[in-house]
Amino acid sequence: MHWRRTMTGQALRFTKLSLTLLCVGALGACSKADRTADTAAARTDSAAGRVDSAATTTGAMANDSANRANASAGSWTNDHLFGYVHNADNGEIALGKLASTKATNSMVKAFGAQMVKDHQAMMKDAHALMSKVKASVDSTWDDAKDLANDGNEKLKELNGKEKGADWDKNYIESQVDMHQRVLDKLQDAVKNNTDTTVTAALSKATAKVQEHLTKAQSIKAGLK
């Protein structure tokens, strides 16, 4: 009897131990499953975050590209317009001053002097209008920067070139090209600018640029 009670007690203790181990194992499995689920959820959240971030970045890039496309397509703000006109006037004044002293042909020399006088007056009018419509000079966009860079390159080239018939021809040819380029841009601006005050002044400036272009073409035709 004593032997049977001992065996029964040992069996009970073994059974309890087995149940305890089973519970611990089950808890461990649950904990591992929870950690796996948490890790998977974290990865999903991280991936979603990356997708959101990519979507935000893509959206910002698309907006920036759209803004650039609008500017290229002819969407002129007043600030853009005044920046472009400012660079055009500056370039013509600098080149005109050089031509009025370095040109050997009397018509070319007189044309250079006229460019200085006319574009100084145009710049003065532009600044007065700019104050009236509360605009500013924005020379940072591509068309305005390209115009200024090309003008500076031509000025550098003509400064280093010897006086003579070739110099006069080079200057007048560049004036035909430059005035045609500016005329095209201003005509585009007239069509796309919605400020009637600016548009009226712009039409006047466009007519003056056309006058300069016609005169430069006439002088070019007479040079040999």
Helices and strands as residue ranges (DSSP letters): H 2-73, H 78-102, H 106-132, H 142-159, H 165-192, H 196-222
